[in-house]
Amino acid sequence: MGWTYTHKDEGESVRDFFSKEFGHANEKRKTRVLDCAVVHIREAYLAFEDMNLVDGTREVFAVVCALDYQPRDYLNFGYKEMEESMGPYYYNCPERILKLLTPTNNEYALKWRRRCGEVIERRKIITKIKNGDILEFGEPIVFKSGYKVQRLQVTDKKRCLFKEPGRSWPGYRLKRHTLINRSFGVVTA
């Protein structure tokens, strides 16, 4: 599926927009958005309910929407929807959305849910690290210069500054998403 560009009224929330766009009902089936979370302005995570009114079965799965905004156009809102079973490469789904999903056997959906869970756990660890802690990464971080490091000590958590343990020279600034997207452990404090 490609991008869809359409008009979203000013002041209309992303959740309300997707509820209108994706929700529908007839005598056999009812679909609706149970919850929606917009992350980093460009990602929306939906808990989407699909009820079969004939046999009473109910499934809740995740829909990930990449978002784009074109404020000067009438077609001011773009989205690209991907169901979790498509294995989207967006893993910032909040825990509250994941908790609403019903069990699945789809391997791509399971892998996506697992990866989102890992990101949630790393975010929790990041909030607990302190200046002086040493982080050991599962894979070395490779900088533009080609230099690789596997262990870094936190020198200024708020500014995301790190140095190699035992070195006094100025270190490295890492983006928060670098920490979120890499496996690491806290070695020592």
Secondary structure, DSSP 8 states (H G I E B T S, - for coil): ---EEE---TT--HHHHHHHHH-EE-SSEEEEEEEEEEETTTEEEEEEEEEETTT--EEEEEEEEEEEE-TTSSS-EEEEEEEGGG--S-----HHHHTT------HHHHHHHHHHHHHHHHHHHHHH--TT-EEEEEEEEE-TTS-EEEEEEEEETTTTEEE-TT--S--EE--HHHHHTS-EEEEE-
